[in-house]
Amino acid sequence: ASPTKRVISSGINAEYGGKSYSTFTGLTSTAKQALSDALTKILSPKHRVNVLRDVMEAKSKDRPYVITFCGVNGVGKSTNLAKVCFWLLDNGYRVLVVGGDTFRAGAVEQLRTHVVRLANLYSEDQVQLYERGYGKDPAGLAFEAIKYAKERRYDVVLVDTAGRMQDNEPLMRALSKLVALNNPDLTLFVGEALVGNEAVDQLVKFNQSLIDHSSNAAAGTKSVIDGIL
């Protein structure tokens, strides 16, 4: 992607530009090291996310830890949510799955199938689906679910959302409303690796939408995409 190339080029130039080398071998090894350093800087997270530790911290404050899944259509948000749910159950946490995709036909039934199978592996007391069918406001539904989870002492709430294209402003505003109202601890973007540079455009625009419409300057909060699946 062009933005990434510019960051790499400027980083290498700032670190190694203007230096001279006595042999071509020295120049080659230096160039490889410079590229490695630039890529490491780009790929290193700005802050570390330790979900299990953060779930324990939220639990100590008598509230559930909330994760929201977002992304474009058909990338596997519900499937990845089920995998994360399995991992959390395997670590001994109680999980409430929220059917926040109130638009796509079959979305709630898909989540129900995942939850039933996970409940068979563990127990119905460990994992439950919270859904109110279709046509409901996802932001309000998530709010109700988080309140329900706190009352029934669930450790984690996993919020599924409808797929949407990054250029669809009304739907992006609806996602921003959900994040702004519920202030999840973690907002994960689910992407498709095979789409190439399009994935970068998707992620940048999802992130910018949250910054523009979900952040609360008065409260000092800034909503962003926290991670990628």
PyMOL CGO cylinders between C-alpha atoms (Angstrom):
from pymol import cmd
from pymol.cgo import CYLINDER

trace = [
    CYLINDER, 0.00, 0.00, 0.00, 1.25, 3.49, -0.85, 0.3, 1, 1, 1, 1, 1, 1,
    CYLINDER, 1.25, 3.49, -0.85, 1.02, 4.91, 2.72, 0.3, 1, 1, 1, 1, 1, 1,
    CYLINDER, 1.02, 4.91, 2.72, 3.08, 1.99, 4.02, 0.3, 1, 1, 1, 1, 1, 1,
    CYLINDER, 3.08, 1.99, 4.02, 5.70, 2.46, 1.30, 0.3, 1, 1, 1, 1, 1, 1,
    CYLINDER, 5.70, 2.46, 1.30, 6.02, 6.14, 2.19, 0.3, 1, 1, 1, 1, 1, 1,
    CYLINDER, 6.02, 6.14, 2.19, 6.51, 5.35, 5.88, 0.3, 1, 1, 1, 1, 1, 1,
    CYLINDER, 6.51, 5.35, 5.88, 9.16, 2.73, 5.07, 0.3, 1, 1, 1, 1, 1, 1,
    CYLINDER, 9.16, 2.73, 5.07, 11.00, 5.07, 2.67, 0.3, 1, 1, 1, 1, 1, 1,
    CYLINDER, 11.00, 5.07, 2.67, 11.00, 8.02, 5.06, 0.3, 1, 1, 1, 1, 1, 1,
    CYLINDER, 11.00, 8.02, 5.06, 12.12, 5.81, 7.96, 0.3, 1, 1, 1, 1, 1, 1,
    CYLINDER, 12.12, 5.81, 7.96, 15.05, 4.35, 6.02, 0.3, 1, 1, 1, 1, 1, 1,
    CYLINDER, 15.05, 4.35, 6.02, 16.07, 7.76, 4.71, 0.3, 1, 1, 1, 1, 1, 1,
    CYLINDER, 16.07, 7.76, 4.71, 15.99, 9.33, 8.16, 0.3, 1, 1, 1, 1, 1, 1,
    CYLINDER, 15.99, 9.33, 8.16, 18.12, 6.57, 9.68, 0.3, 1, 1, 1, 1, 1, 1,
    CYLINDER, 18.12, 6.57, 9.68, 20.58, 5.77, 6.90, 0.3, 1, 1, 1, 1, 1, 1,
    CYLINDER, 20.58, 5.77, 6.90, 20.38, 8.60, 4.34, 0.3, 1, 1, 1, 1, 1, 1,
    CYLINDER, 20.38, 8.60, 4.34, 23.63, 10.40, 3.53, 0.3, 1, 1, 1, 1, 1, 1,
    CYLINDER, 23.63, 10.40, 3.53, 25.94, 7.67, 4.88, 0.3, 1, 1, 1, 1, 1, 1,
    CYLINDER, 25.94, 7.67, 4.88, 28.70, 6.14, 2.74, 0.3, 1, 1, 1, 1, 1, 1,
    CYLINDER, 28.70, 6.14, 2.74, 29.83, 2.51, 2.57, 0.3, 1, 1, 1, 1, 1, 1,
    CYLINDER, 29.83, 2.51, 2.57, 33.16, 1.07, 1.47, 0.3, 1, 1, 1, 1, 1, 1,
    CYLINDER, 33.16, 1.07, 1.47, 31.81, -2.12, -0.13, 0.3, 1, 1, 1, 1, 1, 1,
    CYLINDER, 31.81, -2.12, -0.13, 28.66, -3.24, -1.92, 0.3, 1, 1, 1, 1, 1, 1,
    CYLINDER, 28.66, -3.24, -1.92, 28.33, -6.08, 0.59, 0.3, 1, 1, 1, 1, 1, 1,
    CYLINDER, 28.33, -6.08, 0.59, 28.17, -3.56, 3.43, 0.3, 1, 1, 1, 1, 1, 1,
    CYLINDER, 28.17, -3.56, 3.43, 25.51, -1.58, 1.57, 0.3, 1, 1, 1, 1, 1, 1,
    CYLINDER, 25.51, -1.58, 1.57, 23.40, -4.71, 0.95, 0.3, 1, 1, 1, 1, 1, 1,
    CYLINDER, 23.40, -4.71, 0.95, 23.46, -5.84, 4.59, 0.3, 1, 1, 1, 1, 1, 1,
    CYLINDER, 23.46, -5.84, 4.59, 22.69, -2.31, 5.76, 0.3, 1, 1, 1, 1, 1, 1,
    CYLINDER, 22.69, -2.31, 5.76, 19.75, -2.05, 3.35, 0.3, 1, 1, 1, 1, 1, 1,
    CYLINDER, 19.75, -2.05, 3.35, 18.30, -5.34, 4.63, 0.3, 1, 1, 1, 1, 1, 1,
    CYLINDER, 18.30, -5.34, 4.63, 18.68, -4.20, 8.24, 0.3, 1, 1, 1, 1, 1, 1,
    CYLINDER, 18.68, -4.20, 8.24, 17.11, -0.85, 7.45, 0.3, 1, 1, 1, 1, 1, 1,
    CYLINDER, 17.11, -0.85, 7.45, 14.09, -2.54, 5.85, 0.3, 1, 1, 1, 1, 1, 1,
    CYLINDER, 14.09, -2.54, 5.85, 13.77, -4.92, 8.80, 0.3, 1, 1, 1, 1, 1, 1,
    CYLINDER, 13.77, -4.92, 8.80, 13.89, -2.04, 11.29, 0.3, 1, 1, 1, 1, 1, 1,
    CYLINDER, 13.89, -2.04, 11.29, 11.28, -0.05, 9.35, 0.3, 1, 1, 1, 1, 1, 1,
    CYLINDER, 11.28, -0.05, 9.35, 8.86, -3.00, 9.12, 0.3, 1, 1, 1, 1, 1, 1,
    CYLINDER, 8.86, -3.00, 9.12, 9.33, -3.84, 12.80, 0.3, 1, 1, 1, 1, 1, 1,
    CYLINDER, 9.33, -3.84, 12.80, 8.46, -0.26, 13.74, 0.3, 1, 1, 1, 1, 1, 1,
    CYLINDER, 8.46, -0.26, 13.74, 5.30, -0.33, 11.60, 0.3, 1, 1, 1, 1, 1, 1,
    CYLINDER, 5.30, -0.33, 11.60, 4.09, -3.71, 12.87, 0.3, 1, 1, 1, 1, 1, 1,
    CYLINDER, 4.09, -3.71, 12.87, 4.85, -3.13, 16.57, 0.3, 1, 1, 1, 1, 1, 1,
    CYLINDER, 4.85, -3.13, 16.57, 1.62, -2.29, 18.46, 0.3, 1, 1, 1, 1, 1, 1,
    CYLINDER, 1.62, -2.29, 18.46, 1.38, 1.05, 20.20, 0.3, 1, 1, 1, 1, 1, 1,
    CYLINDER, 1.38, 1.05, 20.20, 0.06, -0.65, 23.31, 0.3, 1, 1, 1, 1, 1, 1,
    CYLINDER, 0.06, -0.65, 23.31, -0.16, -4.23, 24.44, 0.3, 1, 1, 1, 1, 1, 1,
    CYLINDER, -0.16, -4.23, 24.44, -3.54, -5.95, 24.70, 0.3, 1, 1, 1, 1, 1, 1,
    CYLINDER, -3.54, -5.95, 24.70, -3.78, -8.81, 27.19, 0.3, 1, 1, 1, 1, 1, 1,
    CYLINDER, -3.78, -8.81, 27.19, -7.42, -9.87, 27.03, 0.3, 1, 1, 1, 1, 1, 1,
    CYLINDER, -7.42, -9.87, 27.03, -7.33, -12.43, 29.84, 0.3, 1, 1, 1, 1, 1, 1,
    CYLINDER, -7.33, -12.43, 29.84, -5.66, -9.97, 32.20, 0.3, 1, 1, 1, 1, 1, 1,
    CYLINDER, -5.66, -9.97, 32.20, -8.11, -7.22, 31.23, 0.3, 1, 1, 1, 1, 1, 1,
    CYLINDER, -8.11, -7.22, 31.23, -11.10, -9.53, 31.74, 0.3, 1, 1, 1, 1, 1, 1,
    CYLINDER, -11.10, -9.53, 31.74, -9.87, -10.23, 35.28, 0.3, 1, 1, 1, 1, 1, 1,
    CYLINDER, -9.87, -10.23, 35.28, -9.48, -6.50, 35.91, 0.3, 1, 1, 1, 1, 1, 1,
    CYLINDER, -9.48, -6.50, 35.91, -13.02, -5.78, 34.67, 0.3, 1, 1, 1, 1, 1, 1,
    CYLINDER, -13.02, -5.78, 34.67, -14.32, -8.65, 36.82, 0.3, 1, 1, 1, 1, 1, 1,
    CYLINDER, -14.32, -8.65, 36.82, -12.67, -7.14, 39.89, 0.3, 1, 1, 1, 1, 1, 1,
    CYLINDER, -12.67, -7.14, 39.89, -14.66, -3.96, 39.18, 0.3, 1, 1, 1, 1, 1, 1,
    CYLINDER, -14.66, -3.96, 39.18, -17.90, -5.98, 39.05, 0.3, 1, 1, 1, 1, 1, 1,
    CYLINDER, -17.90, -5.98, 39.05, -18.58, -5.42, 35.35, 0.3, 1, 1, 1, 1, 1, 1,
    CYLINDER, -18.58, -5.42, 35.35, -18.31, -7.50, 32.17, 0.3, 1, 1, 1, 1, 1, 1,
    CYLINDER, -18.31, -7.50, 32.17, -15.51, -7.03, 29.64, 0.3, 1, 1, 1, 1, 1, 1,
    CYLINDER, -15.51, -7.03, 29.64, -17.03, -6.02, 26.28, 0.3, 1, 1, 1, 1, 1, 1,
    CYLINDER, -17.03, -6.02, 26.28, -15.62, -6.86, 22.84, 0.3, 1, 1, 1, 1, 1, 1,
    CYLINDER, -15.62, -6.86, 22.84, -17.25, -5.58, 19.63, 0.3, 1, 1, 1, 1, 1, 1,
    CYLINDER, -17.25, -5.58, 19.63, -16.59, -7.23, 16.25, 0.3, 1, 1, 1, 1, 1, 1,
    CYLINDER, -16.59, -7.23, 16.25, -16.91, -5.17, 13.07, 0.3, 1, 1, 1, 1, 1, 1,
    CYLINDER, -16.91, -5.17, 13.07, -15.96, -5.40, 9.40, 0.3, 1, 1, 1, 1, 1, 1,
    CYLINDER, -15.96, -5.40, 9.40, -17.30, -5.56, 5.86, 0.3, 1, 1, 1, 1, 1, 1,
    CYLINDER, -17.30, -5.56, 5.86, -19.77, -8.15, 4.59, 0.3, 1, 1, 1, 1, 1, 1,
    CYLINDER, -19.77, -8.15, 4.59, -18.81, -11.81, 4.50, 0.3, 1, 1, 1, 1, 1, 1,
    CYLINDER, -18.81, -11.81, 4.50, -15.38, -11.73, 6.15, 0.3, 1, 1, 1, 1, 1, 1,
    CYLINDER, -15.38, -11.73, 6.15, -16.29, -14.10, 8.99, 0.3, 1, 1, 1, 1, 1, 1,
    CYLINDER, -16.29, -14.10, 8.99, -17.16, -11.88, 11.95, 0.3, 1, 1, 1, 1, 1, 1,
    CYLINDER, -17.16, -11.88, 11.95, -19.58, -14.38, 13.48, 0.3, 1, 1, 1, 1, 1, 1,
    CYLINDER, -19.58, -14.38, 13.48, -17.21, -17.30, 12.94, 0.3, 1, 1, 1, 1, 1, 1,
    CYLINDER, -17.21, -17.30, 12.94, -14.28, -15.44, 14.48, 0.3, 1, 1, 1, 1, 1, 1,
    CYLINDER, -14.28, -15.44, 14.48, -16.51, -14.36, 17.36, 0.3, 1, 1, 1, 1, 1, 1,
    CYLINDER, -16.51, -14.36, 17.36, -17.31, -18.05, 18.00, 0.3, 1, 1, 1, 1, 1, 1,
    CYLINDER, -17.31, -18.05, 18.00, -13.58, -18.89, 18.01, 0.3, 1, 1, 1, 1, 1, 1,
    CYLINDER, -13.58, -18.89, 18.01, -12.85, -16.13, 20.53, 0.3, 1, 1, 1, 1, 1, 1,
    CYLINDER, -12.85, -16.13, 20.53, -15.79, -17.37, 22.60, 0.3, 1, 1, 1, 1, 1, 1,
    CYLINDER, -15.79, -17.37, 22.60, -14.36, -20.90, 22.60, 0.3, 1, 1, 1, 1, 1, 1,
    CYLINDER, -14.36, -20.90, 22.60, -10.98, -19.57, 23.78, 0.3, 1, 1, 1, 1, 1, 1,
    CYLINDER, -10.98, -19.57, 23.78, -12.60, -17.58, 26.62, 0.3, 1, 1, 1, 1, 1, 1,
    CYLINDER, -12.60, -17.58, 26.62, -14.71, -20.55, 27.71, 0.3, 1, 1, 1, 1, 1, 1,
    CYLINDER, -14.71, -20.55, 27.71, -11.60, -22.71, 27.67, 0.3, 1, 1, 1, 1, 1, 1,
    CYLINDER, -11.60, -22.71, 27.67, -10.05, -20.23, 30.12, 0.3, 1, 1, 1, 1, 1, 1,
    CYLINDER, -10.05, -20.23, 30.12, -12.99, -20.57, 32.49, 0.3, 1, 1, 1, 1, 1, 1,
    CYLINDER, -12.99, -20.57, 32.49, -14.99, -17.42, 31.76, 0.3, 1, 1, 1, 1, 1, 1,
    CYLINDER, -14.99, -17.42, 31.76, -18.75, -17.04, 31.36, 0.3, 1, 1, 1, 1, 1, 1,
    CYLINDER, -18.75, -17.04, 31.36, -19.62, -15.45, 28.02, 0.3, 1, 1, 1, 1, 1, 1,
    CYLINDER, -19.62, -15.45, 28.02, -22.72, -13.67, 26.72, 0.3, 1, 1, 1, 1, 1, 1,
    CYLINDER, -22.72, -13.67, 26.72, -22.92, -13.54, 22.92, 0.3, 1, 1, 1, 1, 1, 1,
    CYLINDER, -22.92, -13.54, 22.92, -24.99, -10.66, 21.52, 0.3, 1, 1, 1, 1, 1, 1,
    CYLINDER, -24.99, -10.66, 21.52, -26.83, -10.98, 18.20, 0.3, 1, 1, 1, 1, 1, 1,
    CYLINDER, -26.83, -10.98, 18.20, -26.16, -7.39, 17.13, 0.3, 1, 1, 1, 1, 1, 1,
    CYLINDER, -26.16, -7.39, 17.13, -26.56, -8.11, 13.42, 0.3, 1, 1, 1, 1, 1, 1,
    CYLINDER, -26.56, -8.11, 13.42, -30.26, -7.32, 13.24, 0.3, 1, 1, 1, 1, 1, 1,
    CYLINDER, -30.26, -7.32, 13.24, -30.21, -6.85, 9.45, 0.3, 1, 1, 1, 1, 1, 1,
    CYLINDER, -30.21, -6.85, 9.45, -28.84, -9.94, 7.65, 0.3, 1, 1, 1, 1, 1, 1,
    CYLINDER, -28.84, -9.94, 7.65, -31.28, -12.83, 7.35, 0.3, 1, 1, 1, 1, 1, 1,
    CYLINDER, -31.28, -12.83, 7.35, -29.92, -15.85, 9.20, 0.3, 1, 1, 1, 1, 1, 1,
    CYLINDER, -29.92, -15.85, 9.20, -27.40, -13.90, 11.30, 0.3, 1, 1, 1, 1, 1, 1,
    CYLINDER, -27.40, -13.90, 11.30, -29.11, -14.67, 14.61, 0.3, 1, 1, 1, 1, 1, 1,
    CYLINDER, -29.11, -14.67, 14.61, -29.64, -18.32, 13.66, 0.3, 1, 1, 1, 1, 1, 1,
    CYLINDER, -29.64, -18.32, 13.66, -25.95, -18.62, 12.77, 0.3, 1, 1, 1, 1, 1, 1,
    CYLINDER, -25.95, -18.62, 12.77, -24.92, -17.33, 16.20, 0.3, 1, 1, 1, 1, 1, 1,
    CYLINDER, -24.92, -17.33, 16.20, -27.46, -19.58, 17.88, 0.3, 1, 1, 1, 1, 1, 1,
    CYLINDER, -27.46, -19.58, 17.88, -25.91, -22.61, 16.18, 0.3, 1, 1, 1, 1, 1, 1,
    CYLINDER, -25.91, -22.61, 16.18, -22.45, -21.60, 17.42, 0.3, 1, 1, 1, 1, 1, 1,
    CYLINDER, -22.45, -21.60, 17.42, -23.70, -21.00, 20.96, 0.3, 1, 1, 1, 1, 1, 1,
    CYLINDER, -23.70, -21.00, 20.96, -25.60, -24.32, 21.12, 0.3, 1, 1, 1, 1, 1, 1,
    CYLINDER, -25.60, -24.32, 21.12, -22.49, -26.22, 20.05, 0.3, 1, 1, 1, 1, 1, 1,
    CYLINDER, -22.49, -26.22, 20.05, -20.30, -24.36, 22.53, 0.3, 1, 1, 1, 1, 1, 1,
    CYLINDER, -20.30, -24.36, 22.53, -22.84, -24.98, 25.29, 0.3, 1, 1, 1, 1, 1, 1,
    CYLINDER, -22.84, -24.98, 25.29, -22.70, -28.69, 24.47, 0.3, 1, 1, 1, 1, 1, 1,
    CYLINDER, -22.70, -28.69, 24.47, -18.93, -28.60, 24.95, 0.3, 1, 1, 1, 1, 1, 1,
    CYLINDER, -18.93, -28.60, 24.95, -19.12, -26.67, 28.22, 0.3, 1, 1, 1, 1, 1, 1,
    CYLINDER, -19.12, -26.67, 28.22, -22.54, -25.86, 29.72, 0.3, 1, 1, 1, 1, 1, 1,
    CYLINDER, -22.54, -25.86, 29.72, -25.54, -23.62, 29.12, 0.3, 1, 1, 1, 1, 1, 1,
    CYLINDER, -25.54, -23.62, 29.12, -24.57, -21.72, 32.27, 0.3, 1, 1, 1, 1, 1, 1,
    CYLINDER, -24.57, -21.72, 32.27, -21.21, -20.82, 30.70, 0.3, 1, 1, 1, 1, 1, 1,
    CYLINDER, -21.21, -20.82, 30.70, -22.41, -19.37, 27.41, 0.3, 1, 1, 1, 1, 1, 1,
    CYLINDER, -22.41, -19.37, 27.41, -25.69, -17.82, 26.31, 0.3, 1, 1, 1, 1, 1, 1,
    CYLINDER, -25.69, -17.82, 26.31, -27.04, -15.96, 23.28, 0.3, 1, 1, 1, 1, 1, 1,
    CYLINDER, -27.04, -15.96, 23.28, -28.75, -12.61, 23.84, 0.3, 1, 1, 1, 1, 1, 1,
    CYLINDER, -28.75, -12.61, 23.84, -30.94, -11.69, 20.86, 0.3, 1, 1, 1, 1, 1, 1,
    CYLINDER, -30.94, -11.69, 20.86, -34.15, -9.85, 20.12, 0.3, 1, 1, 1, 1, 1, 1,
    CYLINDER, -34.15, -9.85, 20.12, -34.66, -10.86, 16.50, 0.3, 1, 1, 1, 1, 1, 1,
    CYLINDER, -34.66, -10.86, 16.50, -34.38, -8.52, 13.54, 0.3, 1, 1, 1, 1, 1, 1,
    CYLINDER, -34.38, -8.52, 13.54, -35.09, -4.86, 12.86, 0.3, 1, 1, 1, 1, 1, 1,
    CYLINDER, -35.09, -4.86, 12.86, -33.96, -3.64, 16.28, 0.3, 1, 1, 1, 1, 1, 1,
    CYLINDER, -33.96, -3.64, 16.28, -31.49, -0.81, 16.95, 0.3, 1, 1, 1, 1, 1, 1,
    CYLINDER, -31.49, -0.81, 16.95, -28.11, -2.59, 17.44, 0.3, 1, 1, 1, 1, 1, 1,
    CYLINDER, -28.11, -2.59, 17.44, -26.77, 0.14, 19.75, 0.3, 1, 1, 1, 1, 1, 1,
    CYLINDER, -26.77, 0.14, 19.75, -29.75, -0.16, 22.10, 0.3, 1, 1, 1, 1, 1, 1,
    CYLINDER, -29.75, -0.16, 22.10, -29.65, -3.96, 21.91, 0.3, 1, 1, 1, 1, 1, 1,
    CYLINDER, -29.65, -3.96, 21.91, -25.99, -4.02, 22.92, 0.3, 1, 1, 1, 1, 1, 1,
    CYLINDER, -25.99, -4.02, 22.92, -26.73, -1.62, 25.79, 0.3, 1, 1, 1, 1, 1, 1,
    CYLINDER, -26.73, -1.62, 25.79, -29.49, -3.91, 27.10, 0.3, 1, 1, 1, 1, 1, 1,
    CYLINDER, -29.49, -3.91, 27.10, -27.24, -6.97, 26.71, 0.3, 1, 1, 1, 1, 1, 1,
    CYLINDER, -27.24, -6.97, 26.71, -24.39, -5.42, 28.70, 0.3, 1, 1, 1, 1, 1, 1,
    CYLINDER, -24.39, -5.42, 28.70, -26.82, -4.52, 31.49, 0.3, 1, 1, 1, 1, 1, 1,
    CYLINDER, -26.82, -4.52, 31.49, -28.19, -8.10, 31.39, 0.3, 1, 1, 1, 1, 1, 1,
    CYLINDER, -28.19, -8.10, 31.39, -24.66, -9.51, 31.56, 0.3, 1, 1, 1, 1, 1, 1,
    CYLINDER, -24.66, -9.51, 31.56, -23.79, -7.40, 34.59, 0.3, 1, 1, 1, 1, 1, 1,
    CYLINDER, -23.79, -7.40, 34.59, -26.95, -8.44, 36.44, 0.3, 1, 1, 1, 1, 1, 1,
    CYLINDER, -26.95, -8.44, 36.44, -26.24, -12.13, 35.77, 0.3, 1, 1, 1, 1, 1, 1,
    CYLINDER, -26.24, -12.13, 35.77, -22.51, -11.83, 36.38, 0.3, 1, 1, 1, 1, 1, 1,
    CYLINDER, -22.51, -11.83, 36.38, -21.20, -12.81, 32.96, 0.3, 1, 1, 1, 1, 1, 1,
    CYLINDER, -21.20, -12.81, 32.96, -17.48, -12.15, 32.61, 0.3, 1, 1, 1, 1, 1, 1,
    CYLINDER, -17.48, -12.15, 32.61, -17.37, -11.23, 28.91, 0.3, 1, 1, 1, 1, 1, 1,
    CYLINDER, -17.37, -11.23, 28.91, -19.84, -9.82, 26.37, 0.3, 1, 1, 1, 1, 1, 1,
    CYLINDER, -19.84, -9.82, 26.37, -19.13, -10.48, 22.67, 0.3, 1, 1, 1, 1, 1, 1,
    CYLINDER, -19.13, -10.48, 22.67, -21.10, -8.15, 20.39, 0.3, 1, 1, 1, 1, 1, 1,
    CYLINDER, -21.10, -8.15, 20.39, -21.65, -9.20, 16.77, 0.3, 1, 1, 1, 1, 1, 1,
    CYLINDER, -21.65, -9.20, 16.77, -22.47, -6.46, 14.25, 0.3, 1, 1, 1, 1, 1, 1,
    CYLINDER, -22.47, -6.46, 14.25, -23.80, -6.36, 10.70, 0.3, 1, 1, 1, 1, 1, 1,
    CYLINDER, -23.80, -6.36, 10.70, -21.31, -6.26, 7.85, 0.3, 1, 1, 1, 1, 1, 1,
    CYLINDER, -21.31, -6.26, 7.85, -21.04, -2.93, 6.07, 0.3, 1, 1, 1, 1, 1, 1,
    CYLINDER, -21.04, -2.93, 6.07, -18.90, -1.36, 3.36, 0.3, 1, 1, 1, 1, 1, 1,
    CYLINDER, -18.90, -1.36, 3.36, -16.49, 1.29, 4.52, 0.3, 1, 1, 1, 1, 1, 1,
    CYLINDER, -16.49, 1.29, 4.52, -17.94, 3.91, 2.15, 0.3, 1, 1, 1, 1, 1, 1,
    CYLINDER, -17.94, 3.91, 2.15, -21.54, 3.53, 3.36, 0.3, 1, 1, 1, 1, 1, 1,
    CYLINDER, -21.54, 3.53, 3.36, -21.77, 6.56, 5.63, 0.3, 1, 1, 1, 1, 1, 1,
    CYLINDER, -21.77, 6.56, 5.63, -25.21, 5.84, 7.21, 0.3, 1, 1, 1, 1, 1, 1,
    CYLINDER, -25.21, 5.84, 7.21, -24.13, 2.33, 8.23, 0.3, 1, 1, 1, 1, 1, 1,
    CYLINDER, -24.13, 2.33, 8.23, -20.74, 3.56, 9.44, 0.3, 1, 1, 1, 1, 1, 1,
    CYLINDER, -20.74, 3.56, 9.44, -22.53, 6.14, 11.59, 0.3, 1, 1, 1, 1, 1, 1,
    CYLINDER, -22.53, 6.14, 11.59, -24.74, 3.37, 12.99, 0.3, 1, 1, 1, 1, 1, 1,
    CYLINDER, -24.74, 3.37, 12.99, -21.61, 1.40, 14.00, 0.3, 1, 1, 1, 1, 1, 1,
    CYLINDER, -21.61, 1.40, 14.00, -20.12, 4.54, 15.53, 0.3, 1, 1, 1, 1, 1, 1,
    CYLINDER, -20.12, 4.54, 15.53, -23.33, 5.04, 17.52, 0.3, 1, 1, 1, 1, 1, 1,
    CYLINDER, -23.33, 5.04, 17.52, -23.06, 1.51, 18.93, 0.3, 1, 1, 1, 1, 1, 1,
    CYLINDER, -23.06, 1.51, 18.93, -19.45, 2.09, 19.98, 0.3, 1, 1, 1, 1, 1, 1,
    CYLINDER, -19.45, 2.09, 19.98, -20.15, 5.56, 21.39, 0.3, 1, 1, 1, 1, 1, 1,
    CYLINDER, -20.15, 5.56, 21.39, -23.15, 4.40, 23.44, 0.3, 1, 1, 1, 1, 1, 1,
    CYLINDER, -23.15, 4.40, 23.44, -21.58, 1.24, 24.86, 0.3, 1, 1, 1, 1, 1, 1,
    CYLINDER, -21.58, 1.24, 24.86, -17.87, 2.15, 25.00, 0.3, 1, 1, 1, 1, 1, 1,
    CYLINDER, -17.87, 2.15, 25.00, -16.55, -1.42, 24.52, 0.3, 1, 1, 1, 1, 1, 1,
    CYLINDER, -16.55, -1.42, 24.52, -13.22, -2.36, 26.06, 0.3, 1, 1, 1, 1, 1, 1,
    CYLINDER, -13.22, -2.36, 26.06, -12.03, -3.77, 22.74, 0.3, 1, 1, 1, 1, 1, 1,
    CYLINDER, -12.03, -3.77, 22.74, -13.17, -3.08, 19.17, 0.3, 1, 1, 1, 1, 1, 1,
    CYLINDER, -13.17, -3.08, 19.17, -11.88, -5.69, 16.72, 0.3, 1, 1, 1, 1, 1, 1,
    CYLINDER, -11.88, -5.69, 16.72, -11.86, -5.36, 12.93, 0.3, 1, 1, 1, 1, 1, 1,
    CYLINDER, -11.86, -5.36, 12.93, -12.29, -8.67, 11.10, 0.3, 1, 1, 1, 1, 1, 1,
    CYLINDER, -12.29, -8.67, 11.10, -10.63, -8.51, 7.68, 0.3, 1, 1, 1, 1, 1, 1,
    CYLINDER, -10.63, -8.51, 7.68, -10.03, -10.74, 4.66, 0.3, 1, 1, 1, 1, 1, 1,
    CYLINDER, -10.03, -10.74, 4.66, -6.34, -11.28, 3.86, 0.3, 1, 1, 1, 1, 1, 1,
    CYLINDER, -6.34, -11.28, 3.86, -6.94, -12.10, 0.19, 0.3, 1, 1, 1, 1, 1, 1,
    CYLINDER, -6.94, -12.10, 0.19, -8.27, -8.66, -0.78, 0.3, 1, 1, 1, 1, 1, 1,
    CYLINDER, -8.27, -8.66, -0.78, -4.83, -7.05, -0.62, 0.3, 1, 1, 1, 1, 1, 1,
    CYLINDER, -4.83, -7.05, -0.62, -4.65, -3.25, -0.44, 0.3, 1, 1, 1, 1, 1, 1,
    CYLINDER, -4.65, -3.25, -0.44, -8.44, -3.03, -0.18, 0.3, 1, 1, 1, 1, 1, 1,
    CYLINDER, -8.44, -3.03, -0.18, -8.09, -4.31, 3.40, 0.3, 1, 1, 1, 1, 1, 1,
    CYLINDER, -8.09, -4.31, 3.40, -5.95, -1.29, 4.26, 0.3, 1, 1, 1, 1, 1, 1,
    CYLINDER, -5.95, -1.29, 4.26, -8.60, 1.07, 2.86, 0.3, 1, 1, 1, 1, 1, 1,
    CYLINDER, -8.60, 1.07, 2.86, -11.31, -0.76, 4.83, 0.3, 1, 1, 1, 1, 1, 1,
    CYLINDER, -11.31, -0.76, 4.83, -9.41, -0.59, 8.10, 0.3, 1, 1, 1, 1, 1, 1,
    CYLINDER, -9.41, -0.59, 8.10, -8.38, 3.06, 7.71, 0.3, 1, 1, 1, 1, 1, 1,
    CYLINDER, -8.38, 3.06, 7.71, -11.96, 4.17, 6.95, 0.3, 1, 1, 1, 1, 1, 1,
    CYLINDER, -11.96, 4.17, 6.95, -13.52, 2.10, 9.74, 0.3, 1, 1, 1, 1, 1, 1,
    CYLINDER, -13.52, 2.10, 9.74, -10.99, 3.57, 12.16, 0.3, 1, 1, 1, 1, 1, 1,
    CYLINDER, -10.99, 3.57, 12.16, -11.54, 7.13, 10.94, 0.3, 1, 1, 1, 1, 1, 1,
    CYLINDER, -11.54, 7.13, 10.94, -15.30, 6.75, 11.22, 0.3, 1, 1, 1, 1, 1, 1,
    CYLINDER, -15.30, 6.75, 11.22, -14.98, 5.79, 14.88, 0.3, 1, 1, 1, 1, 1, 1,
    CYLINDER, -14.98, 5.79, 14.88, -12.64, 8.72, 15.51, 0.3, 1, 1, 1, 1, 1, 1,
    CYLINDER, -12.64, 8.72, 15.51, -15.03, 11.15, 13.80, 0.3, 1, 1, 1, 1, 1, 1,
    CYLINDER, -15.03, 11.15, 13.80, -18.34, 9.92, 15.23, 0.3, 1, 1, 1, 1, 1, 1,
    CYLINDER, -18.34, 9.92, 15.23, -17.67, 7.92, 18.42, 0.3, 1, 1, 1, 1, 1, 1,
    CYLINDER, -17.67, 7.92, 18.42, -15.00, 9.90, 20.22, 0.3, 1, 1, 1, 1, 1, 1,
    CYLINDER, -15.00, 9.90, 20.22, -16.06, 12.13, 23.10, 0.3, 1, 1, 1, 1, 1, 1,
    CYLINDER, -16.06, 12.13, 23.10, -13.69, 15.06, 23.48, 0.3, 1, 1, 1, 1, 1, 1,
    CYLINDER, -13.69, 15.06, 23.48, -15.49, 16.34, 26.60, 0.3, 1, 1, 1, 1, 1, 1,
    CYLINDER, -15.49, 16.34, 26.60, -15.07, 12.99, 28.34, 0.3, 1, 1, 1, 1, 1, 1,
    CYLINDER, -15.07, 12.99, 28.34, -11.53, 12.59, 27.04, 0.3, 1, 1, 1, 1, 1, 1,
    CYLINDER, -11.53, 12.59, 27.04, -12.31, 9.34, 25.21, 0.3, 1, 1, 1, 1, 1, 1,
    CYLINDER, -12.31, 9.34, 25.21, -11.15, 8.42, 21.71, 0.3, 1, 1, 1, 1, 1, 1,
    CYLINDER, -11.15, 8.42, 21.71, -12.69, 5.42, 19.99, 0.3, 1, 1, 1, 1, 1, 1,
    CYLINDER, -12.69, 5.42, 19.99, -10.48, 3.52, 17.54, 0.3, 1, 1, 1, 1, 1, 1,
    CYLINDER, -10.48, 3.52, 17.54, -10.03, 0.02, 16.13, 0.3, 1, 1, 1, 1, 1, 1,
    CYLINDER, -10.03, 0.02, 16.13, -8.01, -1.80, 18.81, 0.3, 1, 1, 1, 1, 1, 1,
    CYLINDER, -8.01, -1.80, 18.81, -7.03, -4.89, 16.85, 0.3, 1, 1, 1, 1, 1, 1,
    CYLINDER, -7.03, -4.89, 16.85, -7.43, -7.01, 13.73, 0.3, 1, 1, 1, 1, 1, 1,
    CYLINDER, -7.43, -7.01, 13.73, -8.56, -10.60, 13.24, 0.3, 1, 1, 1, 1, 1, 1,
]
cmd.load_cgo(trace, "trace")
